[in-house]
Amino acid sequence: MKATVLFTGGKDSHYSLYWALHQGFDVVVLSSIIPLYEYSPLYHKPELSILELQAKCLGIDLEYESVDNESRELMVLRDLLKHVRDEYGVRAVFSGAILSDFQRMRFSMIAEELGLKSYTPLWRINQEKYMWELVEHGFEILILSINTMGLPLELVGRILSRDDVELIIEKSKRYGFNPAFEGGEAETLVVYMPHYRGRIHVAGRKVFLSPYEAKFLIENATGCTI
């Protein structure tokens, strides 16, 4: 069955893609929504240039739409999924929702309206186990930002190791944050996963915003130029 993934460039959409491919789905296009405002309750805010590099690494087409107003978020998603349905023959949609009923129900509603099957392979997954699986399966995950007390700021700009995952789980138990960052505690960028044709290399700098907040600002990204 031809499928698309609601693709943000982070770990959850990448794992949904990984799951879809290993279940035999033919993922023919990645579908991304890019909010043009600071905060969206429904979507992450990816960088288009990074999404394009990731799509090259995967050898999968990328289709995207920008949205400039929160009130238009669902309409833009509907337009994008209708486009990939009609142009690529997509019949299934994968998303990386883990705990958010707000996301899952809205994605499923739009998919059903368009006659598409909706899959959320991460839904209610054991989040500690999930973080271990990402590293063990060869995902290379860069921490782009931290926004909560308890997560060590030195993780920002670093690719997660097994030791880092152990530290995150330990700190999550102590401070009460979500170890898979489902509450927005951190943002991630995947620079390599199985099925990539090469790695993405990023250069940038850390910016510390408070004792509990830091960001990695990407100044250059290269790789997968085949």
HELIX and SHEET records of a PDB file:
HELIX    1   1 LYS A   11  HIS A   22  1                                  12    
HELIX    2   2 LEU A   48  LEU A   58  1                                  11    
HELIX    3   3 GLU A   70  ARG A   72  5                                   3    
HELIX    4   4 GLU A   73  TYR A   88  1                                  16    
HELIX    5   5 ASP A  101  GLU A  113  1                                  13    
HELIX    6   6 GLN A  127  GLU A  136  1                                  10    
HELIX    7   7 LEU A  153  LEU A  155  5                                   3    
HELIX    8   8 ARG A  162  TYR A  175  1                                  14    
SHEET    1   A 5 ASP A  61  VAL A  67  0                                        
SHEET    2   A 5 ASP A  26  PRO A  35  1                                        
SHEET    3   A 5 LYS A   2  LEU A   6  1                                        
SHEET    4   A 5 ALA A  92  PHE A  94  1                                        
SHEET    5   A 5 LYS A 117  TYR A 119  1                                        
SHEET    1   B 4 ALA A 186  TYR A 192  0                                        
SHEET    2   B 4 GLU A 140  ASN A 147 -1                                        
SHEET    3   B 4 GLU A 213  THR A 222 -1                                        
SHEET    4   B 4 HIS A 201  SER A 210 -1                                        
END                                                                             
